[in-house]
Amino acid sequence: MGLNKKQIKELIGNPEEISADEVKKLASLIKDYPYFQTARLLYSKGLQNAESVDFDASLQLTATYAADRKKLYVLLYGENTETFVHSESVE
């Protein structure tokens, strides 16, 4: 059985807690709906949480589908990208 709306909302609220079972369900969801950006973001975060060897390949594909890569960065690394971008431009 796949993920329902309530489960997806819970994953959005707690991306650090995406389990291996949920990663499999997200992969299935992506297969059925390849342009579902939120599912791709959560899938990549789940792979990162699990320290999966598939993370890098997933991240590259997710970045191509992401409308805002800053949000992807914040999801994965939890840092304020505004500070990061500003500090890089000052140097």
C-alpha positions as CSV (number, residue, x, y, z in Angstrom):
1,M,0.0,0.0,0.0
2,G,1.2,3.5,-0.9
3,L,1.3,6.7,1.0
4,N,-1.9,8.7,1.6
5,K,-2.1,12.5,2.0
6,K,-1.9,12.4,5.7
7,Q,1.3,10.3,5.7
8,I,2.9,12.6,3.1
9,K,2.1,15.7,5.3
10,E,3.6,13.9,8.3
11,L,6.8,13.2,6.3
12,I,6.9,16.9,5.2
13,G,6.7,17.9,8.9
14,N,9.3,15.3,10.0
15,P,11.7,14.6,7.2
16,E,14.4,13.4,9.6
17,E,12.2,10.5,10.5
18,I,11.7,9.0,7.0
19,S,12.0,5.2,7.4
20,A,13.3,2.7,4.9
21,D,9.8,1.4,4.4
22,E,8.6,4.9,3.6
23,V,11.6,5.4,1.1
24,K,10.3,2.3,-0.8
25,K,6.8,3.8,-0.8
26,L,8.1,7.1,-2.1
27,A,10.0,5.3,-4.8
28,S,6.8,3.6,-5.9
29,L,5.0,7.0,-5.8
30,I,7.7,8.6,-8.0
31,K,7.4,5.7,-10.4
32,D,3.7,6.4,-10.8
33,Y,4.0,10.2,-10.7
34,P,7.5,11.1,-12.0
35,Y,6.9,14.9,-11.8
36,F,5.7,14.9,-8.1
37,Q,8.4,17.2,-6.8
38,T,7.5,16.8,-3.1
39,A,7.8,13.0,-3.3
40,R,11.2,13.3,-5.0
41,L,12.5,15.7,-2.3
42,L,11.3,13.4,0.5
43,Y,12.7,10.4,-1.3
44,S,16.2,12.0,-1.5
45,K,16.0,13.0,2.1
46,G,15.1,9.5,3.1
47,L,18.0,8.1,1.1
48,Q,20.3,10.6,2.9
49,N,18.9,9.6,6.3
50,A,19.7,6.0,5.5
51,E,23.1,6.9,4.1
52,S,22.2,5.0,1.0
53,V,24.7,4.6,-1.9
54,D,21.8,5.7,-4.2
55,F,21.6,9.1,-2.6
56,D,24.0,10.9,-5.0
57,A,22.2,9.7,-8.1
58,S,18.8,10.5,-6.6
59,L,20.1,14.0,-5.6
60,Q,21.2,14.8,-9.2
61,L,17.8,13.8,-10.6
62,T,15.9,15.6,-7.8
63,A,17.8,18.8,-8.4
64,T,16.7,18.7,-12.0
65,Y,13.1,18.5,-11.0
66,A,13.3,21.0,-8.1
67,A,11.6,24.3,-8.8
68,D,13.7,25.9,-6.0
69,R,17.1,24.3,-5.3
70,K,17.5,26.4,-2.1
71,K,14.6,24.6,-0.5
72,L,16.2,21.3,-1.5
73,Y,19.5,22.4,0.1
74,V,17.7,23.5,3.3
75,L,15.8,20.2,3.4
76,L,19.0,18.1,3.1
77,Y,21.4,20.2,5.1
78,G,19.2,22.3,7.4
79,E,21.2,25.5,6.9
80,N,20.0,29.0,6.1
81,T,20.9,29.4,2.5
82,E,20.6,33.2,2.7
83,T,23.6,33.3,5.1
84,F,25.5,30.8,2.9
85,V,24.9,32.7,-0.3
86,H,25.8,36.1,1.3
87,S,29.0,34.8,2.9
88,E,30.1,33.3,-0.5
89,S,29.5,36.6,-2.4
90,V,31.4,38.7,0.2
91,E,34.7,36.8,-0.4
